[in-house]
């Protein structure tokens, strides 16, 4: 992976945007296609990698692993590895992730309303 030049104009603009705009902060955490979907599935309870893969069949293994690591590094999910053979690893939402799920849930409510043609849809 290429090293990020910390003094670049792009990185300076990114830091400025993060400081000035809360939406930018959220998008840094859950931006991309798969992260909100992973959060959505983990809101139903802790899951093993294979369960997530089964629930999100379109995601590649590489992308799922990469996004799980990023979500863990950002403190949104918790990875628990039990010291057994074969390895038993589960993922669940952290307290921060549970709060963030409200955003993902609001996105889902909006989508259901748009798809059904009902503008004031409540779940």
N, CA, C and O atoms as CSV, one atom per row, in Angstrom:
chain,resi,resn,atom,element,x,y,z
A,1,UNK,N,N,0.844,-1.168,0.000
A,1,UNK,CA,C,0.000,0.000,0.000
A,1,UNK,C,C,0.894,1.237,0.000
A,1,UNK,O,O,1.935,1.248,0.656
A,2,UNK,N,N,0.503,2.260,-0.717
A,2,UNK,CA,C,1.276,3.480,-0.826
A,2,UNK,C,C,1.141,4.301,0.447
A,2,UNK,O,O,0.055,4.409,1.017
A,3,UNK,N,N,2.253,4.877,0.886
A,3,UNK,CA,C,2.236,5.728,2.071
A,3,UNK,C,C,1.530,7.039,1.755
A,3,UNK,O,O,1.653,7.565,0.649
A,4,UNK,N,N,0.796,7.561,2.721
A,4,UNK,CA,C,0.084,8.818,2.544
A,4,UNK,C,C,0.993,9.953,2.967
A,4,UNK,O,O,1.536,9.948,4.072
A,5,UNK,N,N,1.155,10.917,2.093
A,5,UNK,CA,C,1.978,12.083,2.374
A,5,UNK,C,C,1.164,13.020,3.268
A,5,UNK,O,O,0.223,13.667,2.809
A,6,UNK,N,N,1.533,13.084,4.540
A,6,UNK,CA,C,0.758,13.821,5.536
A,6,UNK,C,C,0.714,15.327,5.282
A,6,UNK,O,O,-0.235,15.985,5.710
A,7,UNK,N,N,1.700,15.883,4.607
A,7,UNK,CA,C,1.751,17.327,4.385
A,7,UNK,C,C,1.129,17.743,3.057
A,7,UNK,O,O,1.243,18.907,2.674
A,8,UNK,N,N,0.479,16.834,2.350
A,8,UNK,CA,C,-0.097,17.162,1.051
A,8,UNK,C,C,-1.313,18.077,1.212
A,8,UNK,O,O,-1.926,18.140,2.278
A,9,UNK,N,N,-1.642,18.774,0.146
A,9,UNK,CA,C,-2.801,19.663,0.140
A,9,UNK,C,C,-4.083,18.876,0.363
A,9,UNK,O,O,-4.984,19.334,1.065
A,10,UNK,N,N,-4.164,17.701,-0.232
A,10,UNK,CA,C,-5.355,16.868,-0.069
A,10,UNK,C,C,-5.555,16.498,1.400
A,10,UNK,O,O,-6.672,16.577,1.911
A,11,UNK,N,N,-4.491,16.099,2.076
A,11,UNK,CA,C,-4.606,15.718,3.493
A,11,UNK,C,C,-4.958,16.929,4.351
A,11,UNK,O,O,-5.725,16.809,5.306
A,12,UNK,N,N,-4.406,18.089,4.020
A,12,UNK,CA,C,-4.725,19.317,4.756
A,12,UNK,C,C,-6.201,19.667,4.564
A,12,UNK,O,O,-6.882,20.021,5.526
A,13,UNK,N,N,-6.696,19.570,3.335
A,13,UNK,CA,C,-8.111,19.835,3.063
A,13,UNK,C,C,-9.006,18.845,3.796
A,13,UNK,O,O,-10.068,19.212,4.298
A,14,UNK,N,N,-8.573,17.595,3.856
A,14,UNK,CA,C,-9.335,16.557,4.552
A,14,UNK,C,C,-9.431,16.862,6.045
A,14,UNK,O,O,-10.502,16.748,6.640
A,15,UNK,N,N,-8.312,17.248,6.643
A,15,UNK,CA,C,-8.312,17.596,8.073
A,15,UNK,C,C,-9.227,18.795,8.339
A,15,UNK,O,O,-9.947,18.827,9.337
A,16,UNK,N,N,-9.192,19.775,7.437
A,16,UNK,CA,C,-10.047,20.956,7.581
A,16,UNK,C,C,-11.520,20.550,7.510
A,16,UNK,O,O,-12.329,20.976,8.335
A,17,UNK,N,N,-11.859,19.726,6.523
A,17,UNK,CA,C,-13.244,19.286,6.359
A,17,UNK,C,C,-13.727,18.492,7.566
A,17,UNK,O,O,-14.865,18.654,8.007
A,18,UNK,N,N,-12.862,17.635,8.097
A,18,UNK,CA,C,-13.235,16.851,9.282
A,18,UNK,C,C,-13.524,17.759,10.471
A,18,UNK,O,O,-14.449,17.509,11.244
A,19,UNK,N,N,-12.726,18.811,10.610
A,19,UNK,CA,C,-12.901,19.725,11.738
A,19,UNK,C,C,-14.143,20.602,11.577
A,19,UNK,O,O,-14.750,20.995,12.573
A,20,UNK,N,N,-14.525,20.908,10.351
A,20,UNK,CA,C,-15.614,21.847,10.088
A,20,UNK,C,C,-16.970,21.199,9.847
A,20,UNK,O,O,-18.003,21.841,10.039
A,21,UNK,N,N,-16.982,19.952,9.433
A,21,UNK,CA,C,-18.240,19.341,8.997
A,21,UNK,C,C,-18.457,17.981,9.652
A,21,UNK,O,O,-17.696,17.048,9.396
A,22,UNK,N,N,-19.475,17.855,10.486
A,22,UNK,CA,C,-19.733,16.568,11.140
A,22,UNK,C,C,-20.107,15.456,10.161
A,22,UNK,O,O,-19.857,14.283,10.438
A,23,UNK,N,N,-20.700,15.809,9.028
A,23,UNK,CA,C,-21.053,14.788,8.037
A,23,UNK,C,C,-19.783,14.174,7.453
A,23,UNK,O,O,-19.741,12.975,7.178
A,24,UNK,N,N,-18.759,14.986,7.267
A,24,UNK,CA,C,-17.479,14.481,6.779
A,24,UNK,C,C,-16.911,13.473,7.762
A,24,UNK,O,O,-16.375,12.442,7.358
A,25,UNK,N,N,-17.027,13.764,9.053
A,25,UNK,CA,C,-16.547,12.830,10.082
A,25,UNK,C,C,-17.277,11.491,9.982
A,25,UNK,O,O,-16.652,10.432,10.048
A,26,UNK,N,N,-18.597,11.542,9.822
A,26,UNK,CA,C,-19.389,10.307,9.709
A,26,UNK,C,C,-18.979,9.538,8.461
A,26,UNK,O,O,-18.798,8.321,8.512
A,27,UNK,N,N,-18.831,10.239,7.341
A,27,UNK,CA,C,-18.476,9.573,6.096
A,27,UNK,C,C,-17.087,8.952,6.148
A,27,UNK,O,O,-16.837,7.946,5.483
A,28,UNK,N,N,-16.188,9.528,6.921
A,28,UNK,CA,C,-14.866,8.918,7.116
A,28,UNK,C,C,-14.999,7.579,7.824
A,28,UNK,O,O,-14.200,6.672,7.590
A,29,UNK,N,N,-15.996,7.447,8.683
A,29,UNK,CA,C,-16.182,6.217,9.442
A,29,UNK,C,C,-16.986,5.170,8.687
A,29,UNK,O,O,-16.648,3.987,8.721
A,30,UNK,N,N,-18.044,5.589,8.007
A,30,UNK,CA,C,-18.922,4.601,7.367
A,30,UNK,C,C,-19.003,4.770,5.858
A,30,UNK,O,O,-19.842,4.139,5.216
A,31,UNK,N,N,-18.152,5.607,5.279
A,31,UNK,CA,C,-18.177,5.829,3.844
A,31,UNK,C,C,-17.913,4.540,3.081
A,31,UNK,O,O,-17.290,3.609,3.592
A,32,UNK,N,N,-18.386,4.509,1.884
A,32,UNK,CA,C,-18.229,3.316,1.071
A,32,UNK,C,C,-19.515,2.523,1.037
A,32,UNK,O,O,-20.486,2.851,1.718
A,33,UNK,N,N,-19.508,1.500,0.254
A,33,UNK,CA,C,-20.719,0.727,0.018
A,33,UNK,C,C,-21.016,-0.287,1.110
A,33,UNK,O,O,-22.180,-0.466,1.471
A,34,UNK,N,N,-20.005,-0.955,1.645
A,34,UNK,CA,C,-20.231,-2.122,2.503
A,34,UNK,C,C,-20.339,-1.819,3.987
A,34,UNK,O,O,-21.010,-2.564,4.701
A,35,UNK,N,N,-19.716,-0.769,4.481
A,35,UNK,CA,C,-19.717,-0.519,5.926
A,35,UNK,C,C,-21.113,-0.356,6.516
A,35,UNK,O,O,-21.405,-0.980,7.536
A,36,UNK,N,N,-21.994,0.458,5.921
A,36,UNK,CA,C,-23.344,0.551,6.499
A,36,UNK,C,C,-24.088,-0.789,6.475
A,36,UNK,O,O,-24.874,-1.080,7.376
A,37,UNK,N,N,-23.841,-1.594,5.453
A,37,UNK,CA,C,-24.496,-2.901,5.359
A,37,UNK,C,C,-23.993,-3.824,6.458
A,37,UNK,O,O,-24.777,-4.563,7.053
A,38,UNK,N,N,-22.699,-3.788,6.731
A,38,UNK,CA,C,-22.124,-4.589,7.823
A,38,UNK,C,C,-22.721,-4.148,9.156
A,38,UNK,O,O,-23.108,-4.986,9.970
A,39,UNK,N,N,-22.797,-2.838,9.381
A,39,UNK,CA,C,-23.372,-2.308,10.618
A,39,UNK,C,C,-24.831,-2.752,10.749
A,39,UNK,O,O,-25.272,-3.144,11.829
A,40,UNK,N,N,-25.558,-2.690,9.666
A,40,UNK,CA,C,-26.966,-3.092,9.659
A,40,UNK,C,C,-27.122,-4.542,10.112
A,40,UNK,O,O,-27.997,-4.850,10.922
A,41,UNK,N,N,-26.283,-5.427,9.595
A,41,UNK,CA,C,-26.382,-6.842,9.961
A,41,UNK,C,C,-25.910,-7.108,11.383
A,41,UNK,O,O,-26.455,-7.980,12.059
A,42,UNK,N,N,-24.914,-6.378,11.845
A,42,UNK,CA,C,-24.427,-6.580,13.216
A,42,UNK,C,C,-25.392,-6.016,14.255
A,42,UNK,O,O,-25.314,-6.378,15.429
A,43,UNK,N,N,-26.296,-5.137,13.839
A,43,UNK,CA,C,-27.278,-4.591,14.781
A,43,UNK,C,C,-28.223,-5.670,15.282
A,43,UNK,O,O,-28.839,-5.517,16.337
A,44,UNK,N,N,-28.343,-6.760,14.533
A,44,UNK,CA,C,-29.228,-7.866,14.919
A,44,UNK,C,C,-28.553,-8.807,15.911
A,44,UNK,O,O,-29.168,-9.775,16.360
A,45,UNK,N,N,-27.301,-8.536,16.257
A,45,UNK,CA,C,-26.582,-9.373,17.218
A,45,UNK,C,C,-25.214,-9.754,16.698
A,45,UNK,O,O,-24.903,-9.554,15.523
A,46,UNK,N,N,-24.392,-10.307,17.588
A,46,UNK,CA,C,-23.028,-10.669,17.175
A,46,UNK,C,C,-23.064,-11.772,16.124
A,46,UNK,O,O,-23.939,-12.638,16.118
A,47,UNK,N,N,-22.082,-11.704,15.245
A,47,UNK,CA,C,-22.014,-12.664,14.146
A,47,UNK,C,C,-20.573,-13.083,13.917
A,47,UNK,O,O,-19.630,-12.339,14.185
A,48,UNK,N,N,-20.440,-14.293,13.413
A,48,UNK,CA,C,-19.133,-14.768,12.968
A,48,UNK,C,C,-18.920,-14.300,11.534
A,48,UNK,O,O,-19.861,-13.892,10.853
A,49,UNK,N,N,-17.676,-14.363,11.090
A,49,UNK,CA,C,-17.333,-13.942,9.736
A,49,UNK,C,C,-18.199,-14.667,8.697
A,49,UNK,O,O,-18.728,-14.048,7.774
A,50,UNK,N,N,-18.332,-15.987,8.865
A,50,UNK,CA,C,-19.085,-16.772,7.890
A,50,UNK,C,C,-20.556,-16.356,7.839
A,50,UNK,O,O,-21.173,-16.405,6.775
A,51,UNK,N,N,-21.121,-15.948,8.975
A,51,UNK,CA,C,-22.510,-15.485,8.990
A,51,UNK,C,C,-22.647,-14.168,8.240
A,51,UNK,O,O,-23.606,-13.963,7.496
A,52,UNK,N,N,-21.673,-13.272,8.443
A,52,UNK,CA,C,-21.697,-12.011,7.711
A,52,UNK,C,C,-21.574,-12.255,6.215
A,52,UNK,O,O,-22.292,-11.650,5.419
A,53,UNK,N,N,-20.667,-13.138,5.839
A,53,UNK,CA,C,-20.459,-13.450,4.427
A,53,UNK,C,C,-21.737,-14.040,3.823
A,53,UNK,O,O,-22.091,-13.719,2.688
A,54,UNK,N,N,-22.416,-14.884,4.563
A,54,UNK,CA,C,-23.661,-15.496,4.093
A,54,UNK,C,C,-24.773,-14.442,3.976
A,54,UNK,O,O,-25.576,-14.484,3.044
A,55,UNK,N,N,-24.814,-13.500,4.923
A,55,UNK,CA,C,-25.838,-12.450,4.904
A,55,UNK,C,C,-25.586,-11.393,3.835
A,55,UNK,O,O,-26.517,-10.725,3.384
A,56,UNK,N,N,-24.319,-11.242,3.427
A,56,UNK,CA,C,-23.947,-10.243,2.420
A,56,UNK,C,C,-23.199,-10.966,1.301
A,56,UNK,O,O,-21.991,-10.777,1.154
A,57,UNK,N,N,-23.878,-11.778,0.522
A,57,UNK,CA,C,-23.180,-12.626,-0.453
A,57,UNK,C,C,-22.455,-11.873,-1.563
A,57,UNK,O,O,-21.527,-12.419,-2.159
A,58,UNK,N,N,-22.848,-10.644,-1.855
A,58,UNK,CA,C,-22.212,-9.905,-2.948
A,58,UNK,C,C,-20.841,-9.339,-2.577
A,58,UNK,O,O,-20.062,-8.993,-3.466
A,59,UNK,N,N,-20.535,-9.240,-1.291
A,59,UNK,CA,C,-19.247,-8.670,-0.873
A,59,UNK,C,C,-18.141,-9.712,-1.075
A,59,UNK,O,O,-18.334,-10.898,-0.810
A,60,UNK,N,N,-16.990,-9.250,-1.545
A,60,UNK,CA,C,-15.857,-10.168,-1.688
A,60,UNK,C,C,-15.216,-10.382,-0.328
A,60,UNK,O,O,-15.391,-9.571,0.582
A,61,UNK,N,N,-14.477,-11.469,-0.187
A,61,UNK,CA,C,-13.794,-11.741,1.080
A,61,UNK,C,C,-12.828,-10.618,1.420
A,61,UNK,O,O,-12.745,-10.189,2.570
A,62,UNK,N,N,-12.095,-10.143,0.412
A,62,UNK,CA,C,-11.127,-9.073,0.633
A,62,UNK,C,C,-11.800,-7.818,1.185
A,62,UNK,O,O,-11.313,-7.216,2.142
A,63,UNK,N,N,-12.916,-7.429,0.581
A,63,UNK,CA,C,-13.609,-6.217,1.029
A,63,UNK,C,C,-14.205,-6.395,2.419
A,63,UNK,O,O,-14.156,-5.476,3.236
A,64,UNK,N,N,-14.765,-7.565,2.693
A,64,UNK,CA,C,-15.357,-7.802,4.004
A,64,UNK,C,C,-14.283,-7.748,5.085
A,64,UNK,O,O,-14.476,-7.105,6.117
A,65,UNK,N,N,-13.169,-8.409,4.861
A,65,UNK,CA,C,-12.069,-8.394,5.836
A,65,UNK,C,C,-11.554,-6.973,6.023
A,65,UNK,O,O,-11.347,-6.527,7.151
A,66,UNK,N,N,-11.349,-6.267,4.925
A,66,UNK,CA,C,-10.815,-4.901,4.982
A,66,UNK,C,C,-11.750,-3.980,5.763
A,66,UNK,O,O,-11.296,-3.212,6.612
A,67,UNK,N,N,-13.042,-4.052,5.483
A,67,UNK,CA,C,-13.988,-3.176,6.170
A,67,UNK,C,C,-14.181,-3.559,7.628
A,67,UNK,O,O,-14.373,-2.684,8.472
A,68,UNK,N,N,-14.135,-4.848,7.940
A,68,UNK,CA,C,-14.216,-5.254,9.345
A,68,UNK,C,C,-13.034,-4.696,10.129
A,68,UNK,O,O,-13.203,-4.229,11.255
A,69,UNK,N,N,-11.842,-4.738,9.547
A,69,UNK,CA,C,-10.657,-4.181,10.215
A,69,UNK,C,C,-10.788,-2.678,10.402
A,69,UNK,O,O,-10.451,-2.156,11.465
A,70,UNK,N,N,-11.271,-1.978,9.387
A,70,UNK,CA,C,-11.432,-0.529,9.489
A,70,UNK,C,C,-12.473,-0.159,10.537
A,70,UNK,O,O,-12.267,0.764,11.325
A,71,UNK,N,N,-13.591,-0.880,10.545
A,71,UNK,CA,C,-14.627,-0.612,11.538
A,71,UNK,C,C,-14.122,-0.899,12.950
A,71,UNK,O,O,-14.475,-0.191,13.894
A,72,UNK,N,N,-13.303,-1.926,13.094
A,72,UNK,CA,C,-12.714,-2.238,14.396
A,72,UNK,C,C,-11.737,-1.137,14.810
A,72,UNK,O,O,-11.763,-0.687,15.956
A,73,UNK,N,N,-10.884,-0.704,13.895
A,73,UNK,CA,C,-9.916,0.362,14.200
A,73,UNK,C,C,-10.605,1.675,14.561
A,73,UNK,O,O,-10.084,2.451,15.362
A,74,UNK,N,N,-11.778,1.926,13.970
A,74,UNK,CA,C,-12.527,3.146,14.262
A,74,UNK,C,C,-13.390,3.017,15.516
A,74,UNK,O,O,-14.072,3.969,15.898
A,75,UNK,N,N,-13.365,1.852,16.156
A,75,UNK,CA,C,-14.115,1.657,17.395
A,75,UNK,C,C,-15.604,1.461,17.191
A,75,UNK,O,O,-16.386,1.654,18.122
A,76,UNK,N,N,-16.007,1.081,15.993
A,76,UNK,CA,C,-17.427,0.895,15.700
A,76,UNK,C,C,-17.866,-0.540,15.961
A,76,UNK,O,O,-19.009,-0.783,16.349
A,77,UNK,N,N,-16.967,-1.484,15.750
A,77,UNK,CA,C,-17.271,-2.874,16.067
A,77,UNK,C,C,-16.199,-3.428,16.999
A,77,UNK,O,O,-15.100,-2.886,17.114
A,78,UNK,N,N,-16.551,-4.507,17.646
A,78,UNK,CA,C,-15.625,-5.211,18.544
A,78,UNK,C,C,-15.422,-6.611,17.986
A,78,UNK,O,O,-16.377,-7.327,17.685
A,79,UNK,N,N,-14.165,-6.977,17.857
A,79,UNK,CA,C,-13.801,-8.319,17.383
A,79,UNK,C,C,-13.378,-9.122,18.600
A,79,UNK,O,O,-12.470,-8.718,19.327
A,80,UNK,N,N,-14.024,-10.250,18.827
A,80,UNK,CA,C,-13.685,-11.110,19.952
A,80,UNK,C,C,-13.194,-12.452,19.425
A,80,UNK,O,O,-13.916,-13.161,18.724
A,81,UNK,N,N,-11.954,-12.789,19.773
A,81,UNK,CA,C,-11.369,-14.072,19.367
A,81,UNK,C,C,-11.246,-14.948,20.607
A,81,UNK,O,O,-10.606,-14.572,21.589
A,82,UNK,N,N,-11.862,-16.111,20.547
A,82,UNK,CA,C,-11.781,-17.049,21.672
A,82,UNK,C,C,-10.600,-17.985,21.438
A,82,UNK,O,O,-10.391,-18.444,20.315
A,83,UNK,N,N,-9.832,-18.273,22.473
A,83,UNK,CA,C,-8.628,-19.107,22.320
A,83,UNK,C,C,-8.955,-20.601,22.238
A,83,UNK,O,O,-8.671,-21.370,23.156
A,84,UNK,N,N,-9.557,-20.982,21.118
A,84,UNK,CA,C,-9.894,-22.388,20.899
A,84,UNK,C,C,-9.420,-22.795,19.508
A,84,UNK,O,O,-9.107,-21.954,18.665
A,85,UNK,N,N,-9.377,-24.096,19.294
A,85,UNK,CA,C,-9.026,-24.616,17.971
A,85,UNK,C,C,-10.232,-25.403,17.471
A,85,UNK,O,O,-10.679,-26.318,18.164
A,86,UNK,N,N,-10.768,-25.093,16.319
A,86,UNK,CA,C,-10.395,-24.016,15.409
A,86,UNK,C,C,-10.774,-22.652,15.989
A,86,UNK,O,O,-11.609,-22.576,16.890
A,87,UNK,N,N,-10.171,-21.578,15.482
A,87,UNK,CA,C,-10.440,-20.235,16.021
A,87,UNK,C,C,-11.932,-19.887,15.947
A,87,UNK,O,O,-12.619,-20.221,14.982
A,88,UNK,N,N,-12.402,-19.218,16.976
A,88,UNK,CA,C,-13.802,-18.782,17.045
A,88,UNK,C,C,-13.785,-17.263,17.217
A,88,UNK,O,O,-13.497,-16.756,18.301
A,89,UNK,N,N,-14.097,-16.539,16.134
A,89,UNK,CA,C,-14.070,-15.078,16.153
A,89,UNK,C,C,-15.478,-14.568,15.894
A,89,UNK,O,O,-16.159,-15.016,14.972
A,90,UNK,N,N,-15.902,-13.621,16.726
A,90,UNK,CA,C,-17.200,-12.987,16.527
A,90,UNK,C,C,-17.016,-11.478,16.434
A,90,UNK,O,O,-16.038,-10.919,16.929
A,91,UNK,N,N,-17.984,-10.837,15.785
A,91,UNK,CA,C,-18.008,-9.387,15.643
A,91,UNK,C,C,-19.323,-8.884,16.197
A,91,UNK,O,O,-20.369,-9.507,16.015
A,92,UNK,N,N,-19.261,-7.743,16.878
A,92,UNK,CA,C,-20.481,-7.118,17.373
A,92,UNK,C,C,-20.280,-5.609,17.393
A,92,UNK,O,O,-19.152,-5.120,17.338
A,93,UNK,N,N,-21.388,-4.880,17.472
A,93,UNK,CA,C,-21.300,-3.429,17.534
A,93,UNK,C,C,-20.807,-2.988,18.895
A,93,UNK,O,O,-21.209,-3.542,19.918
A,94,UNK,N,N,-19.937,-1.993,18.909
A,94,UNK,CA,C,-19.514,-1.365,20.163
A,94,UNK,C,C,-20.627,-0.398,20.582
A,94,UNK,O,O,-21.626,-0.266,19.875
A,95,UNK,N,N,-20.465,0.266,21.706
A,95,UNK,CA,C,-21.452,1.269,22.122
A,95,UNK,C,C,-21.533,2.382,21.081
A,95,UNK,O,O,-22.620,2.865,20.764
A,96,UNK,N,N,-20.397,2.781,20.560
A,96,UNK,CA,C,-20.365,3.794,19.505
A,96,UNK,C,C,-21.081,3.280,18.261
A,96,UNK,O,O,-21.820,4.027,17.620
A,97,UNK,N,N,-20.870,2.028,17.918
A,97,UNK,CA,C,-21.526,1.422,16.765
A,97,UNK,C,C,-23.030,1.344,16.932
A,97,UNK,O,O,-23.777,1.515,15.969
A,98,UNK,N,N,-23.480,1.084,18.162
A,98,UNK,CA,C,-24.926,1.037,18.426
A,98,UNK,C,C,-25.555,2.409,18.213
A,98,UNK,O,O,-26.667,2.517,17.695
A,99,UNK,N,N,-24.839,3.452,18.615
A,99,UNK,CA,C,-25.337,4.814,18.375
A,99,UNK,C,C,-25.351,5.120,16.887
A,99,UNK,O,O,-26.288,5.734,16.377
A,100,UNK,N,N,-24.304,4.687,16.197
A,100,UNK,CA,C,-24.203,4.919,14.759
A,100,UNK,C,C,-25.267,4.144,14.001
A,100,UNK,O,O,-25.694,4.574,12.929
A,101,UNK,N,N,-25.701,3.015,14.533
A,101,UNK,CA,C,-26.743,2.232,13.872
A,101,UNK,C,C,-28.005,3.057,13.663
A,101,UNK,O,O,-28.731,2.841,12.693
A,102,UNK,N,N,-28.274,3.992,14.553
A,102,UNK,CA,C,-29.459,4.843,14.398
A,102,UNK,C,C,-29.407,5.600,13.072
A,102,UNK,O,O,-30.441,5.830,12.446
A,103,UNK,N,N,-28.213,5.982,12.650
A,103,UNK,CA,C,-28.043,6.657,11.362
A,103,UNK,C,C,-28.350,5.684,10.225
A,103,UNK,O,O,-29.059,6.028,9.279
A,104,UNK,N,N,-27.814,4.471,10.322
A,104,UNK,CA,C,-28.046,3.458,9.293
A,104,UNK,C,C,-29.528,3.098,9.245
A,104,UNK,O,O,-30.089,2.920,8.163
A,105,UNK,N,N,-30.160,2.991,10.401
A,105,UNK,CA,C,-31.586,2.680,10.459
A,105,UNK,C,C,-32.400,3.794,9.807
A,105,UNK,O,O,-33.366,3.521,9.094
A,106,UNK,N,N,-32.017,5.043,10.047
A,106,UNK,CA,C,-32.705,6.172,9.413
A,106,UNK,C,C,-32.555,6.103,7.891
A,106,UNK,O,O,-33.488,6.433,7.158
A,107,UNK,N,N,-31.385,5.677,7.419
A,107,UNK,CA,C,-31.179,5.501,5.982
A,107,UNK,C,C,-32.122,4.428,5.440
A,107,UNK,O,O,-32.697,4.588,4.364
A,108,UNK,N,N,-32.277,3.335,6.189
A,108,UNK,CA,C,-33.156,2.242,5.761
A,108,UNK,C,C,-34.608,2.705,5.724
A,108,UNK,O,O,-35.338,2.375,4.790
A,109,UNK,N,N,-35.030,3.461,6.721
A,109,UNK,CA,C,-36.407,3.976,6.765
A,109,UNK,C,C,-36.655,4.892,5.574
A,109,UNK,O,O,-37.700,4.815,4.929
A,110,UNK,N,N,-35.697,5.751,5.289
A,110,UNK,CA,C,-35.822,6.643,4.134
A,110,UNK,C,C,-35.946,5.836,2.840
A,110,UNK,O,O,-36.794,6.137,2.000
A,111,UNK,N,N,-35.101,4.810,2.678
A,111,UNK,CA,C,-35.109,3.993,1.460
A,111,UNK,C,C,-36.437,3.266,1.290
A,111,UNK,O,O,-36.979,3.219,0.186
A,112,UNK,N,N,-36.963,2.702,2.370
A,112,UNK,CA,C,-38.241,1.994,2.297
A,112,UNK,C,C,-39.346,2.960,1.870
A,112,UNK,O,O,-40.200,2.612,1.054
A,113,UNK,N,N,-39.325,4.163,2.419
A,113,UNK,CA,C,-40.314,5.171,2.036
A,113,UNK,C,C,-40.200,5.559,0.579
A,113,UNK,O,O,-41.209,5.695,-0.113
A,114,UNK,N,N,-38.981,5.737,0.109
A,114,UNK,CA,C,-38.756,6.098,-1.300
A,114,UNK,C,C,-39.189,4.970,-2.232
A,114,UNK,O,O,-39.816,5.215,-3.262
A,115,UNK,N,N,-38.854,3.745,-1.870
A,115,UNK,CA,C,-39.179,2.604,-2.728
A,115,UNK,C,C,-40.673,2.296,-2.743
A,115,UNK,O,O,-41.206,1.823,-3.747
A,116,UNK,N,N,-41.342,2.565,-1.628
A,116,UNK,CA,C,-42.772,2.257,-1.559
A,116,UNK,C,C,-43.629,3.423,-2.037
A,116,UNK,O,O,-44.829,3.264,-2.261
A,117,UNK,N,N,-43.020,4.583,-2.192
A,117,UNK,CA,C,-43.770,5.764,-2.611
A,117,UNK,C,C,-44.424,6.492,-1.467
A,117,UNK,O,O,-45.066,7.522,-1.673
A,118,UNK,N,N,-44.272,5.971,-0.249
A,118,UNK,CA,C,-44.821,6.612,0.941
A,118,UNK,C,C,-43.731,7.483,1.527
A,118,UNK,O,O,-42.690,6.976,1.944
A,119,UNK,N,N,-43.952,8.779,1.564
A,119,UNK,CA,C,-42.902,9.714,1.993
A,119,UNK,C,C,-42.747,9.780,3.512
A,119,UNK,O,O,-41.671,10.136,3.992
A,120,UNK,N,N,-43.761,9.459,4.268
A,120,UNK,CA,C,-43.691,9.537,5.725
A,120,UNK,C,C,-43.740,8.141,6.337
A,120,UNK,O,O,-44.579,7.874,7.199
A,121,UNK,N,N,-42.868,7.265,5.911
A,121,UNK,CA,C,-42.862,5.881,6.382
A,121,UNK,C,C,-42.220,5.801,7.769
A,121,UNK,O,O,-41.164,6.394,7.991
A,122,UNK,N,N,-42.830,5.090,8.687
A,122,UNK,CA,C,-42.281,4.840,10.011
A,122,UNK,C,C,-42.148,3.350,10.212
A,122,UNK,O,O,-43.055,2.594,9.863
A,123,UNK,N,N,-41.016,2.907,10.778
A,123,UNK,CA,C,-40.852,1.482,11.057
A,123,UNK,C,C,-41.346,1.163,12.440
A,123,UNK,O,O,-41.292,0.008,12.864
